[in-house]
Amino acid sequence: MTDRIRVEIAFEGGQAMSAVVEADTADALERALADAEQSIVVDAEDGRYTVRLDKVVYVKRFARDSRVGFGA
């Protein structure tokens, strides 16, 4: 089973997006930001996004165990 996590990407101007991605994709996003790459393709559960990294203000990587709902 592939480890999936939720990330939130905020852009200049106040827009933000949230997506559930594989952990490797979240790692690649963080590396691309650190390396000052121009863009990255993010494959998420609901589709594919091309993100222009020079417009990103922050990326929030949610904890793996953060779930909404009831549990035992």
PyMOL Python script that loads the backbone (N, CA, C, O; Angstrom):
from pymol import cmd

cmd.read_pdbstr("""\
ATOM      1  N   MET A   1       0.841  -1.177   0.000  1.00  0.00           N
ATOM      2  CA  MET A   1       0.000   0.000   0.000  1.00  0.00           C
ATOM      3  C   MET A   1       0.889   1.244   0.000  1.00  0.00           C
ATOM      4  O   MET A   1       1.820   1.339   0.799  1.00  0.00           O
ATOM      5  N   THR A   2       0.611   2.178  -0.875  1.00  0.00           N
ATOM      6  CA  THR A   2       1.386   3.391  -0.983  1.00  0.00           C
ATOM      7  C   THR A   2       0.929   4.388   0.066  1.00  0.00           C
ATOM      8  O   THR A   2      -0.269   4.580   0.276  1.00  0.00           O
ATOM      9  N   ASP A   3       1.895   5.024   0.725  1.00  0.00           N
ATOM     10  CA  ASP A   3       1.600   6.010   1.750  1.00  0.00           C
ATOM     11  C   ASP A   3       1.125   7.295   1.097  1.00  0.00           C
ATOM     12  O   ASP A   3       1.839   7.867   0.274  1.00  0.00           O
ATOM     13  N   ARG A   4      -0.076   7.762   1.449  1.00  0.00           N
ATOM     14  CA  ARG A   4      -0.644   8.988   0.886  1.00  0.00           C
ATOM     15  C   ARG A   4      -0.861   9.994   1.997  1.00  0.00           C
ATOM     16  O   ARG A   4      -1.274   9.646   3.103  1.00  0.00           O
ATOM     17  N   ILE A   5      -0.574  11.250   1.681  1.00  0.00           N
ATOM     18  CA  ILE A   5      -0.739  12.322   2.650  1.00  0.00           C
ATOM     19  C   ILE A   5      -1.369  13.531   1.968  1.00  0.00           C
ATOM     20  O   ILE A   5      -1.393  13.628   0.741  1.00  0.00           O
ATOM     21  N   ARG A   6      -1.872  14.442   2.778  1.00  0.00           N
ATOM     22  CA  ARG A   6      -2.484  15.650   2.229  1.00  0.00           C
ATOM     23  C   ARG A   6      -1.490  16.796   2.319  1.00  0.00           C
ATOM     24  O   ARG A   6      -0.826  16.981   3.339  1.00  0.00           O
ATOM     25  N   VAL A   7      -1.396  17.564   1.237  1.00  0.00           N
ATOM     26  CA  VAL A   7      -0.589  18.775   1.222  1.00  0.00           C
ATOM     27  C   VAL A   7      -1.480  19.949   0.857  1.00  0.00           C
ATOM     28  O   VAL A   7      -2.464  19.806   0.131  1.00  0.00           O
ATOM     29  N   GLU A   8      -1.114  21.102   1.373  1.00  0.00           N
ATOM     30  CA  GLU A   8      -1.795  22.346   1.021  1.00  0.00           C
ATOM     31  C   GLU A   8      -0.738  23.272   0.433  1.00  0.00           C
ATOM     32  O   GLU A   8       0.323  23.462   1.027  1.00  0.00           O
ATOM     33  N   ILE A   9      -1.024  23.845  -0.726  1.00  0.00           N
ATOM     34  CA  ILE A   9      -0.100  24.739  -1.397  1.00  0.00           C
ATOM     35  C   ILE A   9      -0.771  26.106  -1.484  1.00  0.00           C
ATOM     36  O   ILE A   9      -1.861  26.232  -2.042  1.00  0.00           O
ATOM     37  N   ALA A  10      -0.120  27.128  -0.932  1.00  0.00           N
ATOM     38  CA  ALA A  10      -0.660  28.488  -0.966  1.00  0.00           C
ATOM     39  C   ALA A  10       0.131  29.310  -1.978  1.00  0.00           C
ATOM     40  O   ALA A  10       1.351  29.188  -2.089  1.00  0.00           O
ATOM     41  N   PHE A  11      -0.596  30.150  -2.713  1.00  0.00           N
ATOM     42  CA  PHE A  11       0.005  30.938  -3.786  1.00  0.00           C
ATOM     43  C   PHE A  11      -0.082  32.430  -3.490  1.00  0.00           C
ATOM     44  O   PHE A  11      -0.892  32.871  -2.674  1.00  0.00           O
ATOM     45  N   GLU A  12       0.772  33.203  -4.172  1.00  0.00           N
ATOM     46  CA  GLU A  12       0.673  34.659  -4.111  1.00  0.00           C
ATOM     47  C   GLU A  12      -0.757  35.050  -4.465  1.00  0.00           C
ATOM     48  O   GLU A  12      -1.370  34.437  -5.338  1.00  0.00           O
ATOM     49  N   GLY A  13      -1.281  36.048  -3.803  1.00  0.00           N
ATOM     50  CA  GLY A  13      -2.639  36.488  -4.080  1.00  0.00           C
ATOM     51  C   GLY A  13      -3.678  35.849  -3.187  1.00  0.00           C
ATOM     52  O   GLY A  13      -4.844  36.242  -3.225  1.00  0.00           O
ATOM     53  N   GLY A  14      -3.281  34.860  -2.370  1.00  0.00           N
ATOM     54  CA  GLY A  14      -4.187  34.291  -1.400  1.00  0.00           C
ATOM     55  C   GLY A  14      -4.870  32.992  -1.785  1.00  0.00           C
ATOM     56  O   GLY A  14      -5.551  32.399  -0.947  1.00  0.00           O
ATOM     57  N   GLN A  15      -4.717  32.523  -3.021  1.00  0.00           N
ATOM     58  CA  GLN A  15      -5.330  31.247  -3.398  1.00  0.00           C
ATOM     59  C   GLN A  15      -4.534  30.098  -2.779  1.00  0.00           C
ATOM     60  O   GLN A  15      -3.332  30.204  -2.538  1.00  0.00           O
ATOM     61  N   ALA A  16      -5.248  28.998  -2.530  1.00  0.00           N
ATOM     62  CA  ALA A  16      -4.602  27.801  -1.997  1.00  0.00           C
ATOM     63  C   ALA A  16      -5.299  26.580  -2.563  1.00  0.00           C
ATOM     64  O   ALA A  16      -6.465  26.633  -2.954  1.00  0.00           O
ATOM     65  N   MET A  17      -4.567  25.483  -2.601  1.00  0.00           N
ATOM     66  CA  MET A  17      -5.144  24.216  -3.032  1.00  0.00           C
ATOM     67  C   MET A  17      -4.701  23.142  -2.057  1.00  0.00           C
ATOM     68  O   MET A  17      -3.642  23.239  -1.437  1.00  0.00           O
ATOM     69  N   SER A  18      -5.524  22.125  -1.934  1.00  0.00           N
ATOM     70  CA  SER A  18      -5.218  20.995  -1.086  1.00  0.00           C
ATOM     71  C   SER A  18      -5.372  19.741  -1.927  1.00  0.00           C
ATOM     72  O   SER A  18      -6.305  19.629  -2.722  1.00  0.00           O
ATOM     73  N   ALA A  19      -4.449  18.792  -1.750  1.00  0.00           N
ATOM     74  CA  ALA A  19      -4.504  17.560  -2.532  1.00  0.00           C
ATOM     75  C   ALA A  19      -3.941  16.410  -1.707  1.00  0.00           C
ATOM     76  O   ALA A  19      -3.079  16.603  -0.850  1.00  0.00           O
ATOM     77  N   VAL A  20      -4.444  15.215  -1.982  1.00  0.00           N
ATOM     78  CA  VAL A  20      -3.906  13.997  -1.378  1.00  0.00           C
ATOM     79  C   VAL A  20      -2.956  13.384  -2.396  1.00  0.00           C
ATOM     80  O   VAL A  20      -3.341  13.061  -3.520  1.00  0.00           O
ATOM     81  N   VAL A  21      -1.698  13.232  -1.973  1.00  0.00           N
ATOM     82  CA  VAL A  21      -0.642  12.760  -2.877  1.00  0.00           C
ATOM     83  C   VAL A  21       0.155  11.646  -2.209  1.00  0.00           C
ATOM     84  O   VAL A  21       0.053  11.431  -1.001  1.00  0.00           O
ATOM     85  N   GLU A  22       0.946  10.946  -3.005  1.00  0.00           N
ATOM     86  CA  GLU A  22       1.862   9.958  -2.449  1.00  0.00           C
ATOM     87  C   GLU A  22       2.973  10.695  -1.706  1.00  0.00           C
ATOM     88  O   GLU A  22       3.316  11.824  -2.054  1.00  0.00           O
ATOM     89  N   ALA A  23       3.524  10.061  -0.696  1.00  0.00           N
ATOM     90  CA  ALA A  23       4.592  10.670   0.091  1.00  0.00           C
ATOM     91  C   ALA A  23       5.771  11.057  -0.794  1.00  0.00           C
ATOM     92  O   ALA A  23       6.396  12.092  -0.563  1.00  0.00           O
ATOM     93  N   ASP A  24       6.086  10.244  -1.805  1.00  0.00           N
ATOM     94  CA  ASP A  24       7.185  10.557  -2.726  1.00  0.00           C
ATOM     95  C   ASP A  24       6.919  11.847  -3.495  1.00  0.00           C
ATOM     96  O   ASP A  24       7.847  12.608  -3.769  1.00  0.00           O
ATOM     97  N   THR A  25       5.665  12.097  -3.841  1.00  0.00           N
ATOM     98  CA  THR A  25       5.301  13.325  -4.550  1.00  0.00           C
ATOM     99  C   THR A  25       5.479  14.535  -3.647  1.00  0.00           C
ATOM    100  O   THR A  25       5.975  15.571  -4.090  1.00  0.00           O
ATOM    101  N   ALA A  26       5.081  14.416  -2.388  1.00  0.00           N
ATOM    102  CA  ALA A  26       5.280  15.510  -1.429  1.00  0.00           C
ATOM    103  C   ALA A  26       6.763  15.791  -1.243  1.00  0.00           C
ATOM    104  O   ALA A  26       7.172  16.950  -1.162  1.00  0.00           O
ATOM    105  N   ASP A  27       7.572  14.737  -1.174  1.00  0.00           N
ATOM    106  CA  ASP A  27       9.024  14.909  -1.065  1.00  0.00           C
ATOM    107  C   ASP A  27       9.578  15.628  -2.293  1.00  0.00           C
ATOM    108  O   ASP A  27      10.404  16.532  -2.166  1.00  0.00           O
ATOM    109  N   ALA A  28       9.127  15.228  -3.475  1.00  0.00           N
ATOM    110  CA  ALA A  28       9.592  15.857  -4.720  1.00  0.00           C
ATOM    111  C   ALA A  28       9.204  17.328  -4.781  1.00  0.00           C
ATOM    112  O   ALA A  28       9.975  18.154  -5.269  1.00  0.00           O
ATOM    113  N   LEU A  29       8.013  17.660  -4.288  1.00  0.00           N
ATOM    114  CA  LEU A  29       7.570  19.047  -4.245  1.00  0.00           C
ATOM    115  C   LEU A  29       8.490  19.872  -3.349  1.00  0.00           C
ATOM    116  O   LEU A  29       8.903  20.970  -3.720  1.00  0.00           O
ATOM    117  N   GLU A  30       8.804  19.349  -2.187  1.00  0.00           N
ATOM    118  CA  GLU A  30       9.693  20.062  -1.267  1.00  0.00           C
ATOM    119  C   GLU A  30      11.086  20.235  -1.865  1.00  0.00           C
ATOM    120  O   GLU A  30      11.688  21.298  -1.717  1.00  0.00           O
ATOM    121  N   ARG A  31      11.611  19.205  -2.540  1.00  0.00           N
ATOM    122  CA  ARG A  31      12.925  19.309  -3.187  1.00  0.00           C
ATOM    123  C   ARG A  31      12.919  20.350  -4.296  1.00  0.00           C
ATOM    124  O   ARG A  31      13.857  21.136  -4.422  1.00  0.00           O
ATOM    125  N   ALA A  32      11.857  20.353  -5.102  1.00  0.00           N
ATOM    126  CA  ALA A  32      11.755  21.300  -6.212  1.00  0.00           C
ATOM    127  C   ALA A  32      11.726  22.739  -5.705  1.00  0.00           C
ATOM    128  O   ALA A  32      12.335  23.623  -6.308  1.00  0.00           O
ATOM    129  N   LEU A  33      11.023  22.975  -4.603  1.00  0.00           N
ATOM    130  CA  LEU A  33      10.998  24.308  -4.006  1.00  0.00           C
ATOM    131  C   LEU A  33      12.393  24.699  -3.512  1.00  0.00           C
ATOM    132  O   LEU A  33      12.836  25.826  -3.736  1.00  0.00           O
ATOM    133  N   ALA A  34      13.072  23.792  -2.854  1.00  0.00           N
ATOM    134  CA  ALA A  34      14.407  24.068  -2.328  1.00  0.00           C
ATOM    135  C   ALA A  34      15.412  24.319  -3.451  1.00  0.00           C
ATOM    136  O   ALA A  34      16.333  25.119  -3.291  1.00  0.00           O
ATOM    137  N   ASP A  35      15.239  23.641  -4.580  1.00  0.00           N
ATOM    138  CA  ASP A  35      16.160  23.770  -5.705  1.00  0.00           C
ATOM    139  C   ASP A  35      15.779  24.912  -6.644  1.00  0.00           C
ATOM    140  O   ASP A  35      16.437  25.124  -7.662  1.00  0.00           O
ATOM    141  N   ALA A  36      14.727  25.644  -6.308  1.00  0.00           N
ATOM    142  CA  ALA A  36      14.240  26.791  -7.088  1.00  0.00           C
ATOM    143  C   ALA A  36      13.910  26.407  -8.535  1.00  0.00           C
ATOM    144  O   ALA A  36      14.211  27.147  -9.471  1.00  0.00           O
ATOM    145  N   GLU A  37      13.285  25.237  -8.697  1.00  0.00           N
ATOM    146  CA  GLU A  37      12.830  24.828 -10.026  1.00  0.00           C
ATOM    147  C   GLU A  37      11.646  25.698 -10.441  1.00  0.00           C
ATOM    148  O   GLU A  37      11.008  26.324  -9.594  1.00  0.00           O
ATOM    149  N   GLN A  38      11.352  25.739 -11.737  1.00  0.00           N
ATOM    150  CA  GLN A  38      10.285  26.601 -12.238  1.00  0.00           C
ATOM    151  C   GLN A  38       8.895  26.026 -12.008  1.00  0.00           C
ATOM    152  O   GLN A  38       7.977  26.758 -11.638  1.00  0.00           O
ATOM    153  N   SER A  39       8.730  24.716 -12.225  1.00  0.00           N
ATOM    154  CA  SER A  39       7.421  24.099 -12.048  1.00  0.00           C
ATOM    155  C   SER A  39       7.597  22.626 -11.732  1.00  0.00           C
ATOM    156  O   SER A  39       8.677  22.054 -11.882  1.00  0.00           O
ATOM    157  N   ILE A  40       6.491  22.029 -11.288  1.00  0.00           N
ATOM    158  CA  ILE A  40       6.482  20.599 -10.992  1.00  0.00           C
ATOM    159  C   ILE A  40       5.089  20.067 -11.308  1.00  0.00           C
ATOM    160  O   ILE A  40       4.093  20.776 -11.162  1.00  0.00           O
ATOM    161  N   VAL A  41       5.034  18.826 -11.738  1.00  0.00           N
ATOM    162  CA  VAL A  41       3.761  18.146 -11.961  1.00  0.00           C
ATOM    163  C   VAL A  41       3.456  17.342 -10.706  1.00  0.00           C
ATOM    164  O   VAL A  41       4.278  16.551 -10.244  1.00  0.00           O
ATOM    165  N   VAL A  42       2.261  17.557 -10.163  1.00  0.00           N
ATOM    166  CA  VAL A  42       1.827  16.876  -8.948  1.00  0.00           C
ATOM    167  C   VAL A  42       0.656  15.970  -9.310  1.00  0.00           C
ATOM    168  O   VAL A  42      -0.406  16.445  -9.713  1.00  0.00           O
ATOM    169  N   ASP A  43       0.858  14.662  -9.162  1.00  0.00           N
ATOM    170  CA  ASP A  43      -0.227  13.700  -9.374  1.00  0.00           C
ATOM    171  C   ASP A  43      -0.942  13.492  -8.051  1.00  0.00           C
ATOM    172  O   ASP A  43      -0.337  13.064  -7.068  1.00  0.00           O
ATOM    173  N   ALA A  44      -2.237  13.798  -8.032  1.00  0.00           N
ATOM    174  CA  ALA A  44      -3.049  13.690  -6.822  1.00  0.00           C
ATOM    175  C   ALA A  44      -4.186  12.712  -7.066  1.00  0.00           C
ATOM    176  O   ALA A  44      -4.379  12.239  -8.186  1.00  0.00           O
ATOM    177  N   GLU A  45      -4.937  12.411  -6.012  1.00  0.00           N
ATOM    178  CA  GLU A  45      -6.074  11.494  -6.139  1.00  0.00           C
ATOM    179  C   GLU A  45      -7.097  11.979  -7.149  1.00  0.00           C
ATOM    180  O   GLU A  45      -7.713  11.177  -7.850  1.00  0.00           O
ATOM    181  N   ASP A  46      -7.282  13.294  -7.226  1.00  0.00           N
ATOM    182  CA  ASP A  46      -8.330  13.844  -8.080  1.00  0.00           C
ATOM    183  C   ASP A  46      -7.838  14.361  -9.423  1.00  0.00           C
ATOM    184  O   ASP A  46      -8.623  14.928 -10.182  1.00  0.00           O
ATOM    185  N   GLY A  47      -6.568  14.182  -9.732  1.00  0.00           N
ATOM    186  CA  GLY A  47      -6.060  14.620 -11.037  1.00  0.00           C
ATOM    187  C   GLY A  47      -4.608  15.041 -10.981  1.00  0.00           C
ATOM    188  O   GLY A  47      -3.919  14.843  -9.981  1.00  0.00           O
ATOM    189  N   ARG A  48      -4.165  15.621 -12.070  1.00  0.00           N
ATOM    190  CA  ARG A  48      -2.775  16.058 -12.203  1.00  0.00           C
ATOM    191  C   ARG A  48      -2.734  17.579 -12.227  1.00  0.00           C
ATOM    192  O   ARG A  48      -3.502  18.222 -12.942  1.00  0.00           O
ATOM    193  N   TYR A  49      -1.829  18.145 -11.436  1.00  0.00           N
ATOM    194  CA  TYR A  49      -1.643  19.587 -11.363  1.00  0.00           C
ATOM    195  C   TYR A  49      -0.231  19.938 -11.817  1.00  0.00           C
ATOM    196  O   TYR A  49       0.720  19.236 -11.475  1.00  0.00           O
ATOM    197  N   THR A  50      -0.089  21.001 -12.571  1.00  0.00           N
ATOM    198  CA  THR A  50       1.211  21.581 -12.844  1.00  0.00           C
ATOM    199  C   THR A  50       1.292  22.859 -12.020  1.00  0.00           C
ATOM    200  O   THR A  50       0.487  23.775 -12.190  1.00  0.00           O
ATOM    201  N   VAL A  51       2.268  22.907 -11.132  1.00  0.00           N
ATOM    202  CA  VAL A  51       2.381  24.007 -10.181  1.00  0.00           C
ATOM    203  C   VAL A  51       3.581  24.871 -10.546  1.00  0.00           C
ATOM    204  O   VAL A  51       4.703  24.377 -10.664  1.00  0.00           O
ATOM    205  N   ARG A  52       3.336  26.153 -10.721  1.00  0.00           N
ATOM    206  CA  ARG A  52       4.402  27.114 -10.983  1.00  0.00           C
ATOM    207  C   ARG A  52       4.990  27.527  -9.633  1.00  0.00           C
ATOM    208  O   ARG A  52       4.337  28.218  -8.851  1.00  0.00           O
ATOM    209  N   LEU A  53       6.214  27.105  -9.369  1.00  0.00           N
ATOM    210  CA  LEU A  53       6.783  27.209  -8.034  1.00  0.00           C
ATOM    211  C   LEU A  53       7.192  28.623  -7.640  1.00  0.00           C
ATOM    212  O   LEU A  53       7.306  28.913  -6.449  1.00  0.00           O
ATOM    213  N   ASP A  54       7.414  29.511  -8.606  1.00  0.00           N
ATOM    214  CA  ASP A  54       7.790  30.877  -8.236  1.00  0.00           C
ATOM    215  C   ASP A  54       6.607  31.660  -7.667  1.00  0.00           C
ATOM    216  O   ASP A  54       6.792  32.773  -7.175  1.00  0.00           O
ATOM    217  N   LYS A  55       5.409  31.106  -7.724  1.00  0.00           N
ATOM    218  CA  LYS A  55       4.207  31.737  -7.164  1.00  0.00           C
ATOM    219  C   LYS A  55       3.779  31.114  -5.840  1.00  0.00           C
ATOM    220  O   LYS A  55       2.791  31.549  -5.249  1.00  0.00           O
ATOM    221  N   VAL A  56       4.505  30.104  -5.366  1.00  0.00           N
ATOM    222  CA  VAL A  56       4.150  29.413  -4.123  1.00  0.00           C
ATOM    223  C   VAL A  56       4.660  30.210  -2.925  1.00  0.00           C
ATOM    224  O   VAL A  56       5.825  30.605  -2.876  1.00  0.00           O
ATOM    225  N   VAL A  57       3.768  30.437  -1.962  1.00  0.00           N
ATOM    226  CA  VAL A  57       4.121  31.134  -0.728  1.00  0.00           C
ATOM    227  C   VAL A  57       4.541  30.121   0.341  1.00  0.00           C
ATOM    228  O   VAL A  57       5.546  30.308   1.026  1.00  0.00           O
ATOM    229  N   TYR A  58       3.751  29.040   0.474  1.00  0.00           N
ATOM    230  CA  TYR A  58       4.131  27.985   1.413  1.00  0.00           C
ATOM    231  C   TYR A  58       3.489  26.672   1.009  1.00  0.00           C
ATOM    232  O   TYR A  58       2.521  26.639   0.249  1.00  0.00           O
ATOM    233  N   VAL A  59       4.053  25.583   1.539  1.00  0.00           N
ATOM    234  CA  VAL A  59       3.479  24.246   1.396  1.00  0.00           C
ATOM    235  C   VAL A  59       3.322  23.685   2.797  1.00  0.00           C
ATOM    236  O   VAL A  59       4.272  23.667   3.579  1.00  0.00           O
ATOM    237  N   LYS A  60       2.128  23.230   3.105  1.00  0.00           N
ATOM    238  CA  LYS A  60       1.868  22.567   4.387  1.00  0.00           C
ATOM    239  C   LYS A  60       1.693  21.082   4.121  1.00  0.00           C
ATOM    240  O   LYS A  60       0.876  20.671   3.297  1.00  0.00           O
ATOM    241  N   ARG A  61       2.468  20.299   4.826  1.00  0.00           N
ATOM    242  CA  ARG A  61       2.387  18.840   4.728  1.00  0.00           C
ATOM    243  C   ARG A  61       1.718  18.344   6.004  1.00  0.00           C
ATOM    244  O   ARG A  61       2.276  18.474   7.093  1.00  0.00           O
ATOM    245  N   PHE A  62       0.526  17.777   5.868  1.00  0.00           N
ATOM    246  CA  PHE A  62      -0.240  17.353   7.038  1.00  0.00           C
ATOM    247  C   PHE A  62       0.350  16.071   7.611  1.00  0.00           C
ATOM    248  O   PHE A  62       0.922  15.255   6.889  1.00  0.00           O
ATOM    249  N   ALA A  63       0.200  15.911   8.915  1.00  0.00           N
ATOM    250  CA  ALA A  63       0.661  14.701   9.585  1.00  0.00           C
ATOM    251  C   ALA A  63      -0.089  13.497   9.031  1.00  0.00           C
ATOM    252  O   ALA A  63      -1.272  13.602   8.705  1.00  0.00           O
ATOM    253  N   ARG A  64       0.565  12.389   8.924  1.00  0.00           N
ATOM    254  CA  ARG A  64      -0.029  11.187   8.333  1.00  0.00           C
ATOM    255  C   ARG A  64      -1.253  10.691   9.095  1.00  0.00           C
ATOM    256  O   ARG A  64      -2.185  10.144   8.505  1.00  0.00           O
ATOM    257  N   ASP A  65      -1.241  10.885  10.399  1.00  0.00           N
ATOM    258  CA  ASP A  65      -2.352  10.331  11.194  1.00  0.00           C
ATOM    259  C   ASP A  65      -3.494  11.308  11.404  1.00  0.00           C
ATOM    260  O   ASP A  65      -4.392  11.029  12.200  1.00  0.00           O
ATOM    261  N   SER A  66      -3.492  12.450  10.715  1.00  0.00           N
ATOM    262  CA  SER A  66      -4.604  13.398  10.890  1.00  0.00           C
ATOM    263  C   SER A  66      -5.776  12.964  10.025  1.00  0.00           C
ATOM    264  O   SER A  66      -5.714  13.032   8.797  1.00  0.00           O
ATOM    265  N   ARG A  67      -6.817  12.529  10.658  1.00  0.00           N
ATOM    266  CA  ARG A  67      -8.010  12.026   9.989  1.00  0.00           C
ATOM    267  C   ARG A  67      -9.240  12.722  10.567  1.00  0.00           C
ATOM    268  O   ARG A  67      -9.280  13.055  11.751  1.00  0.00           O
ATOM    269  N   VAL A  68     -10.207  12.930   9.741  1.00  0.00           N
ATOM    270  CA  VAL A  68     -11.469  13.486  10.191  1.00  0.00           C
ATOM    271  C   VAL A  68     -12.433  12.324  10.362  1.00  0.00           C
ATOM    272  O   VAL A  68     -12.525  11.461   9.490  1.00  0.00           O
ATOM    273  N   GLY A  69     -13.151  12.294  11.475  1.00  0.00           N
ATOM    274  CA  GLY A  69     -14.120  11.224  11.682  1.00  0.00           C
ATOM    275  C   GLY A  69     -13.956  10.588  13.045  1.00  0.00           C
ATOM    276  O   GLY A  69     -13.318  11.135  13.944  1.00  0.00           O
ATOM    277  N   PHE A  70     -14.545   9.433  13.167  1.00  0.00           N
ATOM    278  CA  PHE A  70     -14.557   8.729  14.428  1.00  0.00           C
ATOM    279  C   PHE A  70     -13.630   7.520  14.347  1.00  0.00           C
ATOM    280  O   PHE A  70     -13.496   6.896  13.294  1.00  0.00           O
ATOM    281  N   GLY A  71     -13.006   7.207  15.445  1.00  0.00           N
ATOM    282  CA  GLY A  71     -12.121   6.057  15.476  1.00  0.00           C
ATOM    283  C   GLY A  71     -12.132   5.421  16.844  1.00  0.00           C
ATOM    284  O   GLY A  71     -12.603   6.004  17.820  1.00  0.00           O
ATOM    285  N   ALA A  72     -11.609   4.227  16.896  1.00  0.00           N
ATOM    286  CA  ALA A  72     -11.578   3.525  18.184  1.00  0.00           C
ATOM    287  C   ALA A  72     -10.180   3.456  18.699  1.00  0.00           C
ATOM    288  O   ALA A  72      -9.945   2.903  19.773  1.00  0.00           O
TER     289      ALA A  72
END
""", "prot")
cmd.dss("prot")
cmd.show_as("cartoon", "prot")
cmd.util.cbc("prot")
cmd.orient("prot")
